[in-house]
Structures are given as C-alpha cells and as structure tokens.
Amino acid sequence: MNAYRVLIADDHPMARMAIRSLLDPDPSFEVIGEAQNGEEAFLLCGQIQPDLVLMDINMPKWSGLEATREVKKAYPHIKVVILSVSDDVADLITAIQFGAQGYLLKNLEPDDWINYLHALLGEDSELTREMANRLMYRFRQEEATDEMVPAVLTPREREIVMYVGAGKTNREISEALIIAENTVKNHLKNILEKLQLANRVQLAAYAVRHHLVIK
C-alpha cells in the first residue's frame, strides 16, 4: 500500500520537526510538505494535494480552523486533523462543523498519535474516547434541539449510532453486536447518507445530542 502523503501545518518550527520525527519511522506516512500559517497550508493543499493535513489550531494569517474550512470547501477529499494543546470541547465542535475528520491533543503519547491516525485513515474510529466523553458531557448540559430520532433509522442502525457516540471502533462494534466488521461499515455508510452527515465525528456529536449513547 502506498504511504499516506502528509502536510504538517504549524507556525512553530520545533513543533513541525517533532511531528515529522514522530511520523518518519512509520512507512505508512510520507511528509511531503510543511506550512507555517493557515493560508500557506491552504495554498499548499492545492499545489501538492496531500492525503492528510495535520493542522495546528492556532496559527497566524488564517487560524487552523479557518484554514480547515477553506481546505474542505475546495478539496473535500483531503482529510484534516486539528492539532491542539487544549481539550476545549467548543474547539472540537467548531472543527467538526468546519469539516475536520479528527482532533488530536499534542500531549498524547506518540503511540496514541500513530494509532489514532491509522484508525482515522482506515475509516475506523475518528474520535478518541476522551473526546467522545467530553462531547457527551457538553451536550448533556444543553437541551437537545430535537429529541426525536428520524424514523428512517432501523433498530440496528440506532444501535450502531449509540456505539459510535461512545467512541467505539468498528471492530468493537462488530464484536458487541456479533456481526461482520464490513457489515458495520456498510451500516455506517447508510446512516451517514440518511442523516446527511459528512463523517463519523459528526455522527458521534449527533448521537450525544440526541441521547443515543450507551449507558
């Protein structure tokens, strides 16, 4: 399998070097470019067409969130993961709204970084358990805007949405429901289409907002 082509966007040279040193030993990743602000990240996406952008949330000119919004508008096939030292759920929610596929905390262990990126690029779990829990807490503090779940969801699809809301991977869902992992993937594809959601992260937020969460 070809390596995933990665663009690193961070205004701190040492941070870019640290991220590169973390990815370089893994043959699954090839760092093909670096950007030092959000606007440059957007322009490089057009020039080098990476598979993945690791986007620092706080950068000059355009912030990481602003750059993510523009990248996803122009190049929806490019995956974007926001990098941050903060686990502020408001930032996570904004990142989701702007189209990011993931959100990584810079203080995670290197192995957690690599495992997370592999899961994301393999279209497995795009949301860490910690962030799933924070989403759950945040939305439980708010009144749900719509208590009714669309009737288009089958009982099985509702079950799967609940597991996604709890941050479970496809493999964990397949084991819990005793179905094939490919069956889980097919269900997720149908669910996203029915609910008109872009990705798994948005589905997790949807699950929490509508109280479709495993107790």
C-alpha positions as CSV (number, residue, x, y, z in Angstrom):
1,M,0.0,0.0,0.0
2,N,1.2,3.5,-0.8
3,A,2.2,5.8,2.1
4,Y,-0.3,8.5,3.1
5,R,1.0,11.8,2.0
6,V,1.0,14.3,4.9
7,L,1.2,18.1,5.1
8,I,2.2,19.5,8.5
9,A,0.8,23.0,9.3
10,D,2.2,24.6,12.4
11,D,3.7,28.0,13.0
12,H,6.4,26.7,15.3
13,P,9.4,25.1,13.5
14,M,10.2,22.9,16.5
15,A,6.7,21.6,16.6
16,R,6.8,20.7,12.9
17,M,10.1,18.9,13.4
18,A,8.7,17.0,16.3
19,I,5.7,15.9,14.3
20,R,7.9,14.9,11.4
21,S,10.2,12.8,13.6
22,L,7.1,11.1,15.0
23,L,5.8,10.1,11.6
24,D,9.0,9.4,9.7
25,P,9.7,5.9,11.3
26,D,6.3,4.7,10.2
27,P,6.3,3.7,6.5
28,S,2.6,4.3,6.3
29,F,3.3,8.1,6.3
30,E,5.3,10.4,4.0
31,V,5.6,14.0,5.0
32,I,5.5,15.9,1.7
33,G,5.2,19.5,2.9
34,E,5.2,22.0,5.8
35,A,3.3,25.2,6.2
36,Q,3.8,27.9,8.9
37,N,0.4,29.5,8.7
38,G,-3.2,28.7,7.7
39,E,-3.1,30.5,4.4
40,E,0.0,28.7,3.3
41,A,-1.5,25.4,4.3
42,F,-4.5,26.1,2.1
43,L,-2.2,27.1,-0.9
44,L,0.0,24.0,-0.5
45,C,-3.1,21.8,-0.5
46,G,-3.8,23.0,-4.0
47,Q,-0.2,22.5,-5.1
48,I,0.8,19.1,-3.6
49,Q,-2.6,17.5,-2.9
50,P,-1.8,15.7,0.4
51,D,-4.0,12.8,1.7
52,L,-3.9,14.3,5.2
53,V,-3.2,17.7,6.8
54,L,-2.2,17.9,10.4
55,M,-3.4,21.4,11.2
56,D,-2.4,23.3,14.3
57,I,-5.4,25.2,15.6
58,N,-3.6,28.5,16.4
59,M,-1.7,30.0,13.5
60,P,-1.2,33.5,12.1
61,K,-3.0,34.8,9.0
62,W,-5.6,32.1,9.0
63,S,-6.2,30.0,12.1
64,G,-6.2,26.3,11.8
65,L,-10.0,26.3,11.9
66,E,-10.3,28.9,9.2
67,A,-7.8,27.0,7.0
68,T,-9.7,23.8,7.6
69,R,-13.0,25.4,6.4
70,E,-11.4,26.6,3.2
71,V,-9.5,23.3,2.5
72,K,-12.6,21.3,2.9
73,K,-14.6,23.6,0.7
74,A,-12.0,23.4,-2.1
75,Y,-10.6,19.9,-1.6
76,P,-13.2,17.8,0.3
77,H,-11.2,14.6,-0.3
78,I,-8.3,15.8,1.8
79,K,-8.6,14.7,5.4
80,V,-7.8,17.3,8.1
81,V,-6.9,16.6,11.7
82,I,-6.8,19.6,14.1
83,L,-3.8,19.7,16.5
84,S,-4.2,21.5,19.8
85,V,-2.8,21.6,23.3
86,S,-6.4,22.3,24.6
87,D,-9.2,19.8,25.0
88,D,-11.8,22.6,24.9
89,V,-15.0,21.0,23.5
90,A,-16.0,24.2,21.8
91,D,-12.9,24.0,19.6
92,L,-13.7,20.3,18.8
93,I,-17.3,21.2,17.8
94,T,-16.1,24.1,15.6
95,A,-13.6,21.8,14.0
96,I,-16.3,19.3,13.2
97,Q,-18.6,22.0,11.8
98,F,-15.8,23.1,9.5
99,G,-15.3,19.6,8.2
100,A,-12.3,18.2,10.1
101,Q,-12.1,14.5,10.3
102,G,-10.3,14.4,13.7
103,Y,-8.9,16.3,16.6
104,L,-5.6,15.4,18.2
105,L,-4.2,16.6,21.5
106,K,-0.5,17.4,21.3
107,N,0.2,15.9,24.8
108,L,-0.9,12.4,23.8
109,E,1.7,9.7,23.8
110,P,3.4,9.1,20.4
111,D,1.9,5.6,20.1
112,D,-1.6,7.1,20.7
113,W,-0.9,9.6,17.8
114,I,0.1,6.8,15.4
115,N,-2.8,4.5,16.4
116,Y,-5.3,7.4,16.1
117,L,-4.1,8.4,12.6
118,H,-4.1,4.8,11.4
119,A,-7.7,4.4,12.7
120,L,-8.8,7.6,11.0
121,L,-7.2,6.9,7.7
122,G,-8.6,3.3,7.8
123,E,-12.0,4.9,8.4
124,D,-12.4,3.3,11.8
125,S,-12.7,5.4,14.9
126,E,-12.2,9.1,14.2
127,L,-12.8,10.2,17.7
128,T,-10.8,9.4,20.8
129,R,-12.7,8.0,23.8
130,E,-11.7,11.1,25.9
131,M,-13.1,13.5,23.3
132,A,-16.3,11.3,23.0
133,N,-16.7,11.6,26.7
134,R,-16.3,15.3,26.7
135,L,-18.8,15.7,23.9
136,M,-21.2,13.6,25.9
137,Y,-20.7,15.8,29.0
138,R,-21.1,19.0,27.0
139,F,-24.3,18.1,25.3
140,R,-25.9,16.7,28.4
141,Q,-25.6,20.2,29.8
142,E,-27.7,21.5,27.0
143,E,-31.3,21.0,26.0
144,A,-31.4,18.7,22.9
145,T,-32.8,20.6,20.0
146,D,-34.6,17.6,18.7
147,E,-35.5,14.7,20.9
148,M,-36.9,12.6,18.0
149,V,-34.5,10.4,16.0
150,P,-35.5,10.2,12.4
151,A,-37.7,7.2,11.7
152,V,-35.5,6.3,8.8
153,L,-33.1,4.7,11.1
154,T,-33.6,1.0,11.7
155,P,-33.2,-0.5,15.2
156,R,-29.8,-1.9,14.1
157,E,-28.7,1.5,12.8
158,R,-29.8,3.1,16.1
159,E,-27.6,0.6,18.0
160,I,-24.6,1.4,15.8
161,V,-25.1,5.1,16.3
162,M,-25.1,4.5,20.1
163,Y,-21.8,2.7,19.9
164,V,-20.3,5.4,17.7
165,G,-21.4,8.0,20.3
166,A,-19.5,6.1,22.9
167,G,-16.3,6.2,20.8
168,K,-16.2,2.6,19.8
169,T,-14.3,1.4,16.8
170,N,-15.8,-0.7,14.0
171,R,-14.1,-3.8,15.4
172,E,-15.5,-3.2,18.8
173,I,-19.0,-2.6,17.4
174,S,-18.8,-5.8,15.3
175,E,-17.8,-7.8,18.4
176,A,-20.5,-6.3,20.6
177,L,-23.3,-6.9,18.0
178,I,-21.8,-10.2,16.7
179,I,-21.8,-9.0,13.1
180,A,-19.0,-8.7,10.5
181,E,-16.9,-5.6,10.5
182,N,-17.7,-5.0,6.9
183,T,-21.4,-5.0,7.8
184,V,-20.7,-2.3,10.4
185,K,-19.0,-0.2,7.7
186,N,-22.0,-0.7,5.3
187,H,-24.4,0.3,8.1
188,L,-22.3,3.5,8.8
189,K,-22.3,4.5,5.2
190,N,-26.1,4.2,5.1
191,I,-26.5,6.0,8.4
192,L,-24.4,9.0,7.2
193,E,-26.4,9.2,4.0
194,K,-29.8,9.1,5.8
195,L,-28.8,11.7,8.4
196,Q,-26.9,13.8,5.8
197,L,-23.8,13.9,7.9
198,A,-20.3,14.2,6.5
199,N,-18.3,11.9,8.7
200,R,-18.0,9.7,11.8
201,V,-17.1,12.7,14.1
202,Q,-20.3,14.5,13.2
203,L,-22.2,11.2,13.8
204,A,-20.7,11.0,17.3
205,A,-21.8,14.5,18.1
206,Y,-25.3,13.7,16.7
207,A,-25.5,10.6,18.9
208,V,-24.7,12.6,22.0
209,R,-27.1,15.4,21.2
210,H,-30.0,13.0,20.6
211,H,-29.1,10.9,23.7
212,L,-28.3,7.9,21.6
213,V,-25.5,6.8,23.9
214,I,-24.7,3.6,25.7
215,K,-25.3,3.9,29.4
